[in-house]
Amino acid sequence: MRDEVDELVEAWRRERADLDLTPVEVFSRIGRLARRLDLARRTAFADQAIETWEFDVLAALRRAGGDYELSPGRLIKETLVTSGTMTNRVDRLAARGFVERLPDPNDRRGVLVRLTPEGRAAVDGAFEALLEAEAELLSDLPTKDHKQLATLLRTLMQRLA
């Protein structure tokens, strides 16, 4: 079974037979998969009327458990954005009724961002849609290979981190 990366590698091999093209075979496929996954994510989230960035913030709060609240600083670490970007995102999510700001009981100057019931419903629906879309992307791969693929990707990510 051939794909477009095989054609790309074949052309490079013809032109540069002196090079080891293994990285191209791996990373070109990862790059193409990442683009397809991004499209699947955006589609799944659009069906739930949220943007990818909204899902990232709401999901961080949902994973926190308990009262589903985090400090803005923790949200910044979870989502890898700047403080200015996070302020803007929390403002926009609050305007939609997905989060609320509360005084931090442990820091009189601080605030906590809490997921509202509407935010929880939005992120839960989006996560379910995402899982369905991702399961479809994996559907041609035998189930027994899923864990092996996850292990190989984890090893590669640890090397690159």
N, C-alpha and C positions, 0 to 999 in steps of 0.2 A: 504494500500500500504506500504510494508516494504522495507527497504534498509539495507545496510551493517552495519549502525550504530545501527539499531534495534538489529541485531544479536550480535554485540559487547556488547551492554547494557544488553541484555538478559544473555550473558555469565557472565558478571560482577555481575549481580543481583543474579545469581545462586551461585556465589562464595562469594559475599559480600552483602548479603541482608540487612545488617545493615547500608549501605551507601545510601545517596541521590544521584542518578546518573543523575539528571537533568542537571548539567553542562556538563557532557559527551555527553548527547543527543544534546545539543545546540552546544558546541564548536567543537565536532568531525565533525559535519555537516559543520560548518563554515570553518574548516580546509580543509575538502575535497572539498568544493566549491571553496576555495581560490586556491587550486592546479589546479582545472579544469579551473578557470578563468585565471590563469597565463598561462596555456597552450593555451587557446583561444586567449589571448592577443599576445603571442609570434607568434602564427600562423598568426593572422591578420596583425601584423607588418612585419613578414617575407614576406608575400604576397606583401607588399609595399617596400620591401628591406630596412627596418630599424630595428634597435634593440630596445628593450624596453627602455634602458637608453637614446637612441637618441630621442625617442618619448617623454620621460619625459622632457627633456630640450627644445625641439622644442615646445611642448605643453605649457610650461610655458611662452615662448616668444609669442606664438600665443594668449594666453589668456590675455596678457598684453594690447592688442589692440593698437590703434594709429600707431606708427612706429614699433611696435612689437620688442621693445628693452628693456633690463633690464641690470642692473649692475651685474657683477659676484657675488657680495654679495647677491643680491636679488635672483639670480638663485640658489645659495647654499641653501637659506632658502626655496625656492619653491620645491627643489628636495631632500633635506636632505642628501647632500653629503659633503665631506670635500673640502676645497679650492683646494688642490692638485688634487683631482679627477675632480673637475669642470674645472680646467685649462686644464687637459688632454682631457676632453670631448669637450670643446669648440675648442681646437686645431683640434681634429678629425672631428668635424662637419664643421669647417671652411675649412678643406682639402677637404671635400665632396661638398663644395659650399652651404651648408645649412645655415650658419651664417657668419657674418662678424664682426670684431672688429672695433669700431669707438672711437675716443677721446670723453670723457665725457665733454660737454661744461660747466658743472657746477663744474668740478674738473679737473684741468690741469694734475693731476697725474693719474686720473682714465680713465677707458674705459667703453664702453657700448657694449653689444653683441646684434646684430640686426639679425632678421630673414630675409633671402633673399627670393626672389620669389620662388626659387627652394626648399628652406626649408619650405615655406608656402604650396606649392603643396604637398610635402612629408607628412607633419603633417596633412593636411586636408584629404588626401587620407587614411592615417593610422587611423585617428579618425573615418572616415566614416566606414572603415572596422571593427574597434573595436565596434562601435555601432551596426553594423549588427550582429557580433558574440555575443555580450551581449544580444541583443534582442532575439536571438535564444536560449540562455541559460534561458531566462525568459519565453519562449513561452508556457511552460506547466503550468505556474502559471496564474490563471485568472487575467486579467488586473486590476480588482477592488482591487486586493490584492497587487499590486506593491507599491502603496503609503504607505500602512500599513507596509509592509516589510521594506521599506526605513525608515519610522519613527522609527520602533523598532530597526533597526540597528544603526540609528543616536543616539538614546537614549543610547544604549550599548556603542557606541564609545565615547560619552561624559563622561560616567562613567569611562571608561578606560583611557581617555586622561590625 
